[in-house]
């Protein structure tokens, strides 16, 4: 080694424990990195990489920087993950996830097993369920996407796709739910297909098995399953624009409530189901991955709650800008949201979700444990082969959480309840 090169103690420790650095002279491992959280078993770090953060975890078989240098900051990287080039911050990548060069993955992202993307993918506050595949040149922030059964039967986002998550009003209460948690975790739903050179104007809800044609920009919900969606380009239109109108306020609020309810359901799924799989992993790496996921889910909830509150606080200004009479339905709905935002935010306390459907949850978890004990297998193997009756029990438990949250929201904001 060049005598002019002074590696950090952390880098020296990683070399000693067997991490393979293709060219250690070019790699930076910051002193705040804990070498005990990085596996030396078949882990390869290519030239030019920089690794930072006391919470960084790198499991066995990981590959960093194969196509271009990688910067990692406080990420939890599971077994056999490949981050081929780019910037990765405060996110979790579970076994077999991979991204090509030019990726930018910022805080609160969770890529579950074998989720993947090609080159130049931008993510933030994004959750991808197993097998979800992103093409190239994609901006896909503030999305939860599920659907698909395997790497050969997966949800797909075509190249050149954008999730539009910022409005002219400066809002980001725009997270989109593609698929859902209660059914999506069972890994038996038909995949969602988003054709290339298209986009979604969030917040949108989209059902399983839906195909959105290439070039379409989706501006409305398609909650039903197995639909073909073709949104033709808008006709030419020029008209006066008045800010702070929020004509789709009811849909925006309801979609935000639904997204948050699904985050709560996913958190309960990790606490009561996925935790058992992480605990069985070798040494402490599984526990560190599990803790990383819970941290990212907490960040995701905080982000969405903050964005919803920001929206609510704009309602008095919106009433004035829209020239609403005080008793107009639009004015009443806006006042209700502004005046009741704090009680609304309280319904997303995880302690409430913990109690919802507890008996059904416990029956499902016992059945899953018995099934796994009899047959063995990792998370993907167990979920894909779980009997249908058990899957239905699990979905019913998680759906009860979602339904309870929505019912609580409509109790606080009755004017937002959809017509029967």
N, C-alpha and C positions, 0 to 999 in steps of 0.2 A: 504494500500500500504506500502511496506517495507520502513522504514524511511531512509535506506541507499541508496535507489534509488532516484536519482535526475532527474526527467524527464525534457526535454526541455520545454520552454514556448509553442512551437508549439504543442508538444504532449499534454500538458495540455489543450490547446485550442481545440484540436480535440476531446479529451475525453469529454470536456464540451459541444461540439456541437452534440454529439451523435454517433461519429464513434465508432464502436464496435471493440475493441482490445481484442482478446481472452486471451492474456497474456501481458499486457502493460509493465511489468517488462523486457521483452525481446526485445522490439521494440525500434528502434532509429528513431526519426524524427528530422532531422537537423534543426538548427535555421534559415537557409535560406528558409525553406519551408513556404509558405504563407497559413495559415489555411483557408483563405477565398476561396482558390482554391480547397478545398477538401470538398466534400459533406458529411454530417453526416447522410444522409438518406439511411439506409440499406447498408452501407458500412462496410465491414468486413476485418480486417487485422489480420492475424494469427501470431503465435509466430516467433521470429527471423528475422522479416522483417526490412529493413533499407530504409528510404525514404529521398532523398536529392533533392535539386535544387529549385531555385526560380520560375522556369517555370513549375514545376510539377502541374498537374491537375488530380484529381481523382473524377469522377462523381458518381452519386447515383448507388447503387447496385453492385459496383465493389467488387471483391474478390481477395485479394493478399495473396499468400503463403499457399494455402490450402494443397499442397502436400510437399512443402519444402520451406525454407525461400526465400524471394524475395528481391532483391536490385533494387530500382528505382532511376534513376537520370534524372531529367528534362524530364520526359515523360508526355504526355497528354493521359489520360486513360478515355475512354468514359463510358457511362452507361452499367452496367451489364457485363463488361469485367472481365475475369478471367485469371490472371497470376499466375499459380499454383506453380511455383518454378523456380528461376534462376535470371539472370542479365538482366536489361532492361535500355537502355540509349538513350536519345534524339530521341525517337520514338513516334509514335501516334498509338493508338488502338481505333478504333471506336466501336460503340455499339455491344455488343455480341461477340467480338473477344475473343479468348482464346488460351492459350498455356500451355502445360504440364510442369512437372518438368524438370530441367536441360536445360532450354532454355537459349540461349545467343543472345539477340537482341541488336545490337549496332546501331550507329547513322543512321539517315535518313531512317528509315523504316516506312512504313505506312501499317497497317493492317486494311482494311475497314471492314464494318459490317459482322460479323459472319465468318470472315476468321479465320482459326484455325490450330493448330498443336499439335501433340502428344509430347512424351518426347524427350529431347535432340535434339532440333532444333536450328541451328545456322543461324542467319540472319544479314545482314548489307547492307545498300543501297538497300533494297528490298521493293517492293510495291506489295501487294496482294489485288486484287479486292474482292468484297463480295463473300462469300461462299468458296473461295479457301481453300483447305484442304491439309495439309502436314502430312505425316506419322511420324515415329520415326527415329532418328539417321540420320538427314538430315543436309547438309551444302548447303545453298541456297542463297548465297550473290550475289548482283548485278543482280537482275532479276526483271522484271515487268511481272506479270502473271494475266490474266483475263480469262473470260469464265465461263459458267455455269449460271443457272437460279434460283437455290434455294439450300437449304441445302441438298436436296435429289438428286440434279442434278448439281453437282459441279465439277470444275476442281480439279484434284487430283495429288499429288506427292507421289509416293510409298516410303516405308521405305528404308533407306540406299541409298538415292539419293544424288548426288553431282553436283553442278554447278561449273565446273572448271573455275576459274576466274583469274588465274595467269599463265603467260607464261614463257618459258625458257629465254625469253629476259627481264623479269622483268616488263612486261607491265600488266596493268589492264584495257585496253580499250576493255573490254570483256563483257559488259552488254548484256543480252539476253532478247528479247522481245517475250513473249509467249502470243499469242493473240494480241490485240492492244487496244488503247484507244478509237478511234472513234466508233467502234462497241461494244467494251467490256462494256462501261459505260451504255449501254442500257439494260444490264442484260437479254439478250434473245439469246445469242450465245451458240452453243453446247460446252460442257466442253472439256478441254484438259486433257489427261491422260498420265502421265509419269510413266512407270512401275518401280517397285522397283529394288534395286541393280543396278541402271543405273546412267547415268550422261550426262551432256551437256558440251561440250567444247565451251565456249563463245568466240565471240558473235554469237548467233544464233537467227534466226527469225523462229517462228513456228506458223502455222495457227490454227484457231479454229477447234474443233472436231477431232483433230489429236490424235492418240493413238501411243505412242512409247513403243514398247514391253519391258518387263522386261529384265534387263541385257544389254540393248543397251547403247552404249555411242555415242551420237549424235554429229557429227562433221561438219554438213552441214545444210543449211537452208532448211526448208520445209514450204514455205510461203502459199501454197494452203491449203484449208480446207478439213477435213474429210478424212485424209490419215492414213493408217496403216504403221508404220515405224519400221523396224527391221534392226538394224545395227549389223551385225555379228562381233565377235572379229577380230581385224586386224591379218593378217598373220605375222609370225615371220619375222623380218626385222632388219638387222644391216648394216648401211652404214655410211660413213663420215658425220659428222654434222658440218655445217658452220653457225655460229650465225649471227643474224641481216639480214636474207634473206627476210622475209615478203612476201612469194609467194602469199598470199591471201590478199594483202594490199587493193585492191579495195573493196572486200567484207567487210573487217574489217571497213574501213572508212565509207562505205555506211550504214552498220548496226549501227555504232555509230551515224551517222546523223539521221537515222530513230528512234533510241531510244530517242535521245534528242528531236526530233520533237514531239514524243508522250508525253514526259514530258511537253512540252510547251502546247500541246492540253489539257492535264490533268489539268494543272494550270488554263487555261481558263475555263475549266469545273467547277472547284471549285469556281473561282471568280464570274462566272455569273449564275451558277445553284446551286451548293451545298451550297453556302453561304446562300441562302434563307432558306434552311432547318435548318442550324445551328442557324440562327438568331431567328427562332421560338422556339428554345429550351429554357428551363427555365433559368432565371437569366443570368449570364455571361458565364456559362459553355460551351454553344454552340459556342460562339465567341472565347473562349480560344482554343477549339478544332480546329476551323477553322484556327486560327492564327498558331497553331502548325503544321497543314498540310502544309500551305504555306511555313513555315520555312523549313520543311523537303524537300519539292519540290525544294526550292532554294539550299539546301545542295546537293540534288541529281544532279541538273544541274551543280553546281560548281565542284562536283566530276568527272562527265563525261567529262566536258570541260577540266579540268586539265589533265585527263588521255589521252584525244585525243591530247592535246598539247605536252605532254611528248612523245607520239608516233611520232608526226611530227618532233620533234627536234632530233630524232634518224636517220632521213633519210639520212643526209650526210654520217654518219658512215656506214649505210646500203649500200649506193652506192659503197663506197670503198670496203667493205667486200664482196660484190657480184660481183666485177670486171665488173660492167656495163660500156659499152661505153656510152659516153655522150648523144648520140642520140637514144639509145635503148628505146623502150616504157616504160620499167620498170624504167629506170633512169629518164625519163621525168616525170612520175607519182610521183616518190618520191620527185623530186625537186619541183614539183608543190605543193605538200602537205607542204613541209618545207617552201617554200617561201610565201605561201598564208594562213598559219594557222591563222594569226590574223584576216584577213577579214572573214575567215570561222567562227571563233568563234563569230564574231559580229552578224551573222544572228540569233543567239539564244537569242538575246535581247528580253525580253517579250513584250516590247512596239511595236515591229513589229507584233507579234501574235495578239495583242489586236485589230489591224485594219483589220486583215484578216477575210473575211466572216462576217463582222459586221452586214450587213443587214439581212443575213440568220440567224445569231445568235439571233438578236433581234426578228425576227418572231418566232423562236423556243421558246425562253424564254417566250414571251407573250402567246403562246399556252400552254406551260407547266403551267404557273401561272393560266390561266383560268381553265385548267383541274383540277389542285389541289384545286382551290377555290371551284369548283363544287362538288368534291368528297372527298376531304380531304386525309389524310394518311401520313405516314412518307416517307422517301426517298425510301426505298425498295419497299413499296407498290405502290407509284406513278410510279416509273420507270418500275416495272413489268407489270403494267396495262396501261401504256401510249399507245395510239393508234399508229399503225404502221406508219402512215403518219408523225406523229410528231417525232417518233424515226428516221425516214429516214432524216427528216430535221436536227435534231441534229447531226446525223452522218455525213451528208454532210458538215455542218459547221466545225466540228472538223477535218474531212478529208482534208478540204481546207487548214487548218493550216499545217497539215503534208505535203501535196503536195507542198505548197508554200516554206516551209523550204527546202525540197529536191531539188526543182527547183533552189532556190538560191544557194544551195551548188554546184550543177552541173554547174551553171553559173560561179562560182569561180574556180571549178575544172572540166572542161569539159571532161577531159580524164577519169573521174570516172563515167560518165553517162552510165548506162547499155545499151547494144545494144537493139534496138527496137525489 
